[in-house]
């Protein structure tokens, strides 16, 4: 992690203050370098100053009330925001949703813009570190919804990093997909379905096949690992895993 000195932080805040009061006409890149991590860290100081020094907001207030229009008003949208690395997004950039409505002539035009909730939460995590508890489940579910709806074409790079929380995110998504689609009525129906070779097609439809292959040898292992302790059934797992092994022996495939 990049460590900034107090002097560097104060200098960035001073420049931001000058921009706000009109003493400075435009953003200066004097405090920025070619080190993207450092630039991201130092740009966060302007946001922290806005939240704490000007608005007197807690992280919870920010999560509830921050809008993209507010970032525009306080001149954080064009420069500082673009230097922050959003690792929860595929291209590392914040995602701005443009809401459109028909004008008087019937043509669609942008009526408002908003920074997605997951990015606001990620921004707060970058600023407050351990002092802010990120809603990982909510962020993962929102990203999955965006992928399934076509709002974004793919998951962010390293979103399913095996060395960190990638497996947990994969499990959260499968839980969410099962609950959302309501395809199965009982736990045994679930185990039975994941012991059938046709489950591969379902995982493809849910955009989960490649994710599952990254962490598990067989789909039924993915299911069992994803189920909460309340729903796990070791006997059903052993029974249907053996059935799946017999199934793939006939078809000569696992995923």
C-alpha positions in Angstrom: 0.0 0.0 0.0 1.2 3.5 -0.8 2.1 5.6 2.2 1.6 9.4 1.9 3.2 11.9 4.2 1.0 14.4 6.1 2.6 17.2 4.1 1.5 15.5 0.8 -2.0 15.2 2.1 -2.2 18.8 3.2 -0.8 20.0 -0.1 -3.5 18.1 -2.0 -6.3 19.4 0.2 -4.9 23.0 -0.1 -5.0 22.7 -3.9 -8.5 21.4 -3.8 -9.6 24.2 -1.5 -8.2 26.7 -4.0 -10.1 25.0 -6.8 -13.4 25.3 -4.9 -13.1 29.0 -4.0 -12.0 30.0 -7.5 -8.4 30.9 -6.6 -7.4 28.1 -9.0 -9.1 27.8 -12.3 -8.2 24.3 -13.1 -6.8 21.1 -11.6 -3.1 20.8 -11.4 -1.2 17.6 -11.9 1.7 18.8 -9.8 1.1 16.3 -7.0 0.5 13.4 -9.3 3.0 11.1 -10.8 3.1 8.2 -13.2 2.6 5.9 -10.2 -1.1 5.1 -10.5 -1.4 3.6 -7.0 0.1 6.8 -5.5 -2.1 9.0 -7.6 -5.1 7.1 -6.5 -4.2 7.4 -2.8 -3.5 11.1 -3.0 -6.7 11.8 -4.9 -8.7 10.2 -2.1 -7.6 13.0 0.2 -9.9 15.4 -1.7 -12.9 13.1 -1.2 -12.1 12.7 2.5 -11.9 16.4 2.9 -15.2 16.9 1.2 -17.0 14.2 3.3 -15.5 15.2 6.6 -14.3 18.9 6.3 -17.1 20.4 4.2 -20.2 18.1 4.5 -19.4 16.7 8.0 -20.7 13.3 6.9 -20.0 9.9 8.4 -19.3 7.0 6.0 -22.9 6.0 6.5 -24.1 9.5 5.5 -21.9 9.3 2.3 -23.3 5.9 1.4 -26.9 7.2 1.8 -26.6 10.7 0.3 -23.7 10.9 -2.1 -24.8 11.6 -5.7 -22.9 12.3 -8.9 -24.4 15.7 -9.1 -22.9 16.5 -5.7 -19.4 15.4 -7.0 -19.9 17.7 -9.9 -20.9 20.6 -7.7 -17.8 20.2 -5.6 -15.6 19.7 -8.7 -14.5 16.1 -8.0 -16.0 14.5 -11.1 -13.6 15.5 -13.9 -10.2 15.0 -12.3 -9.9 13.4 -8.9 -12.5 10.7 -9.5 -10.7 9.5 -12.6 -7.4 9.0 -10.8 -8.9 6.5 -8.3 -8.5 2.9 -9.2 -11.9 1.1 -8.8 -10.7 -2.6 -8.7 -14.4 -3.7 -8.4 -14.9 -2.5 -12.0 -13.7 -4.2 -15.2 -11.7 -1.2 -16.5 -10.8 0.2 -13.1 -12.9 3.3 -13.7 -16.1 4.4 -11.8 -19.3 3.4 -13.5 -21.7 6.3 -14.2 -25.2 5.4 -15.1 -26.9 7.8 -17.5 -30.6 8.0 -16.9 -32.5 9.0 -20.0 -36.1 10.2 -20.7 -37.9 11.5 -23.8 -37.7 15.3 -24.3 -40.5 17.5 -25.7 -39.6 16.3 -29.2 -39.8 12.7 -28.2 -36.0 12.1 -28.4 -34.2 10.4 -25.6 -31.8 12.6 -23.6 -29.8 12.2 -20.4 -31.7 13.7 -17.5 -29.5 12.6 -14.7 -26.3 10.7 -13.9 -25.5 8.5 -10.9 -22.5 6.8 -9.5 -23.5 3.1 -8.8 -23.8 2.1 -5.2 -21.1 -0.5 -5.4 -18.6 2.2 -6.4 -19.6 4.5 -3.6 -19.1 1.6 -1.2 -15.7 0.8 -2.7 -14.7 4.4 -2.6 -15.5 4.5 1.1 -13.5 1.3 1.7 -10.5 2.9 0.0 -10.7 6.0 2.2 -11.5 4.5 5.5 -9.9 1.0 5.2 -10.8 -1.2 8.2 -13.0 1.5 9.7 -15.6 0.9 7.0 -17.2 -2.5 6.5 -17.8 -3.2 2.9 -21.0 -4.9 1.9 -19.2 -7.6 -0.1 -22.3 -9.7 -0.7 -24.3 -6.7 -2.0 -21.4 -5.6 -4.2 -21.0 -9.1 -5.7 -24.7 -9.5 -6.3 -24.9 -6.1 -8.0 -22.0 -6.9 -10.2 -23.5 -10.2 -11.2 -26.8 -8.5 -12.0 -25.0 -6.1 -14.3 -23.2 -8.9 -16.1 -26.4 -10.8 -16.6 -28.3 -7.7 -17.8 -25.6 -6.7 -20.2 -24.8 -3.4 -18.4 -21.2 -4.7 -18.2 -19.8 -7.4 -20.4 -17.5 -9.1 -17.9 -16.4 -9.3 -14.3 -13.5 -7.0 -13.2 -10.0 -8.3 -13.6 -8.9 -10.3 -10.5 -12.5 -10.2 -9.2 -12.2 -13.9 -8.6 -8.6 -13.9 -7.3 -7.9 -17.4 -5.9 -5.4 -15.9 -3.4 -7.9 -13.6 -1.8 -11.8 -13.8 -1.7 -12.4 -15.2 -5.2 -13.9 -18.5 -4.0 -16.2 -16.7 -1.6 -17.5 -14.4 -4.3 -18.1 -17.4 -6.6 -20.1 -19.0 -3.8 -22.1 -15.8 -3.1 -23.1 -15.7 -6.8 -24.3 -19.3 -6.9 -26.4 -18.8 -3.8 -27.9 -15.7 -5.3 -28.5 -17.3 -8.7 -30.3 -20.3 -7.1 -32.4 -18.1 -5.0 -33.2 -15.6 -7.8 -34.2 -18.3 -10.4 -36.2 -20.4 -8.0 -35.7 -23.5 -10.1 -35.4 -26.0 -7.3 -37.9 -26.7 -4.5 -35.8 -28.9 -2.2 -32.2 -29.3 -1.2 -32.2 -32.9 -2.6 -33.5 -31.5 -5.9 -30.4 -29.2 -5.9 -28.0 -32.0 -5.2 -29.7 -34.2 -7.8 -29.5 -31.5 -10.5 -25.8 -30.8 -9.8 -25.1 -34.5 -10.2 -26.5 -34.5 -13.7 -24.3 -33.7 -16.7 -26.9 -31.2 -17.9 -26.0 -28.9 -15.0 -23.2 -27.7 -17.2 -25.7 -26.1 -19.6 -27.4 -24.3 -16.7 -24.1 -23.0 -15.3 -23.4 -21.6 -18.8 -26.8 -19.9 -18.9 -26.0 -18.4 -15.4 -22.5 -17.3 -16.7 -21.0 -19.5 -13.9 -19.3 -22.3 -15.7 -15.9 -20.7 -16.1 -16.0 -19.4 -12.6 -16.8 -22.8 -11.2 -14.0 -24.4 -13.2 -11.5 -22.0 -11.7 -12.1 -23.3 -8.2 -13.8 -26.8 -8.4 -13.2 -30.1 -10.0 -16.9 -30.9 -10.3 -20.2 -28.8 -10.2 -21.5 -30.7 -7.2 -18.4 -29.6 -5.2 -19.3 -26.0 -6.2 -22.8 -26.4 -5.0 -21.9 -28.1 -1.7 -19.3 -25.4 -0.9 -21.8 -22.6 -1.7 -24.6 -23.9 0.6 -24.8 -22.4 4.0 -24.3 -24.8 7.0 -28.1 -24.8 7.5 -28.6 -26.4 4.1 -25.5 -28.6 3.6 -26.2 -32.3 3.6 -23.1 -34.5 3.8 -25.1 -37.7 3.0 -26.7 -36.2 -0.1 -23.4 -34.7 -1.1 -21.6 -38.1 -1.0 -24.5 -39.9 -2.7 -24.9 -37.5 -5.6 -21.1 -36.9 -6.0 -20.6 -40.6 -6.6 -23.5 -40.5 -9.0 -21.9 -37.6 -10.9 -18.6 -39.4 -11.1 -20.4 -42.3 -12.7 -22.1 -39.8 -15.1 -18.9 -38.2 -16.2 -17.2 -41.6 -16.6 -19.8 -42.4 -19.3 -19.5 -38.9 -21.0 -15.8 -38.5 -20.5 -16.1 -34.9 -19.2 -16.3 -33.1 -15.8 -17.2 -29.5 -16.8 
